[in-house]
Amino acid sequence: MTRIIAGRAGGIAIDVPDSGTRPTSDRVRESLFGALESADALRGARVVDLYAGSGALGLEAVSRGAASADLVEKAAPAATIVQRNAGRVAKSMGRGASITVHRAAVAAYLDRPCGPWDLAFVDPPYDLGDGELTAALTALLPRLAVDALVIVERSSRSGEPSLPEGLVVERSKRYGDTTLWWLAPA
């Protein structure tokens, strides 16, 4: 069972799609969000969770103080689950955070007016090609706030993602089969 780890919605159970997604493990989320809180990157942040899956990353951010989250998921079954999870988190928190679920492909969503975001989670399926990831990051870049942070989650076997001009790697951290890449506008 997956849960929101901490914050105002801490302990709330969230559903995970049966197939087609690879939820971020509790261990990785705990480490990531501890680092984000330490960097004061969550309080009042405008967040986007691309390839949302269950919505766990964006919902955890809202639980821990983000002002808003846009959760983007293309697959209809997963988007339905994200909507249900968003409802649970919103209900447990009461007022104060805006959570919006967008059933759309990442490229189509980023092709329309949206943002700016302070924090972006990019956690595509591990089989997403490097070219598709680079295209998504390229489309995301002009939608970021000046001091934004982008977290890319990939298989450790994938290696460093190819970045568009204008994004740089600040650091990376490996957790077994998963690596998190911390990116920032150049």
C-alpha positions in Angstrom: 0.0 0.0 0.0 1.2 3.5 -0.9 0.6 6.4 1.5 1.3 10.1 1.7 4.4 10.0 3.9 4.2 13.3 5.8 2.6 16.7 6.1 -1.0 17.7 6.5 -2.3 14.6 4.5 0.3 12.3 6.0 -0.9 8.7 6.4 -3.6 9.0 3.7 -3.6 5.8 1.5 -3.4 6.4 -2.2 -4.2 3.9 -4.9 -1.7 2.8 -7.6 -2.7 1.8 -11.1 -2.6 -1.9 -11.7 -0.3 -1.7 -14.7 1.6 0.8 -16.9 3.1 2.8 -14.0 6.1 2.3 -11.7 5.4 4.1 -8.4 8.3 5.9 -6.7 9.2 3.8 -3.7 8.5 5.1 -0.2 12.2 5.1 0.5 13.0 7.2 -2.5 10.1 9.6 -1.8 11.2 10.0 1.8 14.8 10.8 0.9 13.7 13.2 -1.9 11.1 15.1 0.1 13.5 15.3 3.1 16.0 17.0 0.8 13.3 19.3 -0.8 12.1 20.4 2.6 15.7 21.0 3.7 16.2 23.2 0.7 12.9 25.0 1.4 11.7 24.1 -2.1 8.1 23.1 -1.1 6.5 25.9 1.0 4.2 27.8 -1.3 5.6 26.1 -4.5 3.6 25.8 -7.7 4.2 22.1 -8.7 3.7 20.1 -11.8 3.9 16.3 -11.8 4.4 15.0 -15.3 3.6 11.3 -16.0 1.8 11.4 -12.7 0.9 7.7 -12.5 -0.7 7.6 -9.0 0.0 11.3 -8.4 2.1 10.4 -5.3 4.9 13.0 -6.0 2.7 16.0 -6.6 0.3 15.0 -3.8 3.2 14.6 -1.3 4.4 18.0 -2.3 1.0 19.6 -1.6 0.7 17.7 1.7 4.1 19.2 2.7 3.2 22.8 1.9 3.1 23.4 -1.9 0.5 25.9 -2.9 -0.7 24.0 -6.0 -0.1 20.9 -8.0 -0.9 20.1 -11.6 -1.0 16.3 -12.1 -0.6 15.3 -15.8 -1.4 11.7 -16.8 -2.4 10.4 -20.2 -3.7 6.9 -19.5 -7.4 7.0 -18.7 -7.2 4.3 -15.9 -4.3 6.0 -14.2 -5.9 9.5 -14.6 -9.0 8.2 -12.9 -6.9 6.9 -10.0 -5.0 10.2 -9.8 -8.3 12.0 -9.6 -9.5 9.8 -6.8 -6.2 10.2 -4.9 -6.3 14.0 -5.4 -9.8 14.0 -3.9 -8.7 12.1 -0.8 -5.7 14.4 -0.2 -7.8 17.5 -0.8 -10.5 16.3 1.6 -8.0 15.5 4.3 -6.3 18.9 4.0 -9.4 21.1 3.8 -8.7 24.5 2.3 -5.4 25.9 1.2 -4.1 23.8 -1.7 -5.1 23.6 -5.3 -4.8 20.2 -7.0 -5.8 19.8 -10.6 -5.7 16.6 -12.6 -5.1 16.9 -16.4 -5.8 13.9 -18.5 -3.4 14.6 -21.3 -0.2 13.6 -22.9 2.7 15.5 -21.6 3.6 17.0 -25.0 0.1 18.2 -25.6 -0.3 19.6 -22.1 3.0 21.6 -22.3 2.0 22.8 -25.7 -0.7 25.0 -24.2 -0.4 28.0 -21.9 0.5 26.7 -18.4 2.9 27.3 -15.5 5.1 28.9 -14.4 6.1 26.2 -11.9 8.7 26.3 -9.1 9.0 22.5 -8.9 8.6 19.9 -11.6 8.6 16.2 -11.2 9.3 14.3 -14.4 8.9 10.6 -13.7 8.2 8.9 -17.1 7.9 5.2 -17.7 11.4 3.7 -17.7 10.9 2.6 -21.3 10.4 6.2 -22.5 13.1 7.0 -25.0 15.8 9.6 -24.3 14.7 11.7 -27.2 11.1 11.8 -25.9 12.4 12.8 -22.4 14.6 15.6 -23.9 11.6 16.8 -25.9 9.5 17.0 -22.7 12.2 18.8 -20.9 12.6 21.2 -23.8 8.8 22.0 -23.7 8.9 22.3 -19.9 11.8 24.8 -19.8 9.9 28.0 -20.8 7.2 27.1 -18.3 9.6 27.1 -15.3 10.1 29.9 -12.8 13.5 31.5 -12.9 14.7 29.6 -9.8 12.8 26.4 -10.5 13.9 22.9 -9.6 13.2 19.9 -11.9 13.4 16.3 -10.5 13.8 13.6 -13.1 13.4 10.0 -12.1 14.9 7.4 -14.4 16.3 3.8 -14.3 19.9 3.8 -13.1 20.7 1.9 -16.3 19.5 4.8 -18.4 22.4 7.1 -17.5 22.3 10.8 -17.4 19.4 12.3 -19.4 20.2 14.4 -22.5 19.3 17.9 -21.5 18.2 20.8 -23.7 20.2 24.0 -23.6 19.1 26.0 -20.6 18.9 23.1 -18.1 21.8 21.9 -16.0 22.4 19.0 -13.6 22.8 20.2 -10.0 23.2 16.7 -8.6 22.1 13.1 -8.9 21.4 10.4 -6.3 21.1 6.7 -7.0 18.8 4.4 -5.1 19.4 0.9 -6.4 17.6 0.7 -9.8 16.4 4.3 -9.6 18.4 7.6 -10.0 17.0 11.0 -9.3 18.5 13.9 -11.3 18.1 17.4 -9.8 18.0 20.0 -12.7 17.8 23.8 -12.7 17.5 26.4 -15.3 21.0 27.6 -16.5 
